[in-house]
């Protein structure tokens, strides 16, 4: 049955048509709320900013405690031992 036949068949047909239309509309995304272009880019940017913040805090801590120079010296010594 098409829409005109359902509506012409009375209140039951009208209810059936309304129920069918609402079911179809809930299964297909609405055009108004389906536009999320750029969402992944924004999330990626936030993750990169978070990682950069953690890296800056780690570098600031390691530099202020003298651990950075100790770590770099150990890495360079280890590499030079393997080369020679």
C-alpha positions as CSV (number, residue, x, y, z in Angstrom):
1,X,0.0,0.0,0.0
2,X,1.2,3.5,-0.7
3,X,0.7,6.5,1.5
4,X,-2.6,7.7,-0.1
5,X,-4.1,4.3,0.3
6,X,-3.1,4.0,4.0
7,X,-4.4,7.5,4.8
8,X,-7.7,6.8,2.9
9,X,-8.3,3.6,4.8
10,X,-9.1,5.5,8.0
11,X,-7.5,6.1,11.4
12,X,-5.8,2.7,11.6
13,X,-4.2,3.3,8.2
14,X,-3.1,6.8,9.3
15,X,-1.6,5.4,12.5
16,X,0.2,2.7,10.5
17,X,1.6,5.3,8.1
18,X,2.8,7.6,10.9
19,X,4.4,4.6,12.7
20,X,6.1,3.5,9.5
21,X,7.4,7.0,8.8
22,X,8.7,7.5,12.3
23,X,10.5,4.1,12.2
24,X,12.1,5.0,8.9
25,X,13.2,8.4,10.1
26,X,14.8,7.0,13.2
27,X,16.8,4.5,11.2
28,X,18.2,7.0,8.7
29,X,20.4,9.8,10.0
30,X,19.0,13.3,10.0
31,X,20.7,15.8,7.7
32,X,20.7,18.4,10.4
33,X,22.8,16.4,12.9
34,X,24.8,14.3,10.5
35,X,27.3,17.0,9.6
36,X,30.4,16.1,11.7
37,X,33.1,16.8,9.2
38,X,36.2,17.9,10.9
39,X,35.4,16.0,14.1
40,X,38.3,13.6,13.7
41,X,40.7,16.5,13.0
42,X,39.6,18.3,16.2
43,X,40.0,15.1,18.3
44,X,43.4,14.5,16.7
45,X,44.5,18.0,17.5
46,X,43.4,17.6,21.2
47,X,45.3,14.4,21.5
48,X,48.5,16.0,20.0
49,X,48.2,18.9,22.4
50,X,47.8,16.6,25.3
51,X,50.8,14.6,24.3
52,X,52.9,17.7,23.8
53,X,51.9,19.0,27.2
54,X,53.0,15.7,28.9
55,X,56.3,15.8,26.9
56,X,57.0,19.4,28.0
57,X,56.3,18.6,31.6
58,X,58.5,15.5,31.5
59,X,61.4,17.5,29.8
60,X,61.0,20.3,32.3
61,X,61.2,17.9,35.3
62,X,64.1,16.0,33.8
63,X,66.0,19.2,33.1
64,X,65.4,20.7,36.5
65,X,66.5,17.6,38.4
66,X,69.6,16.9,36.3
67,X,68.3,13.6,35.1
68,X,68.4,14.6,31.4
69,X,72.1,15.1,31.3
70,X,72.7,11.8,33.1
71,X,70.4,10.0,30.8
72,X,72.0,11.5,27.7
73,X,75.5,10.7,29.0
74,X,74.6,7.1,29.6
75,X,73.1,6.8,26.1
76,X,76.1,8.3,24.4
77,X,78.5,6.1,26.5
78,X,76.6,3.0,25.6
79,X,76.6,3.9,21.9
80,X,80.3,4.7,21.9
81,X,81.1,1.4,23.7
82,X,79.3,-0.5,21.0
83,X,81.0,1.3,18.2
84,X,84.5,0.7,19.5
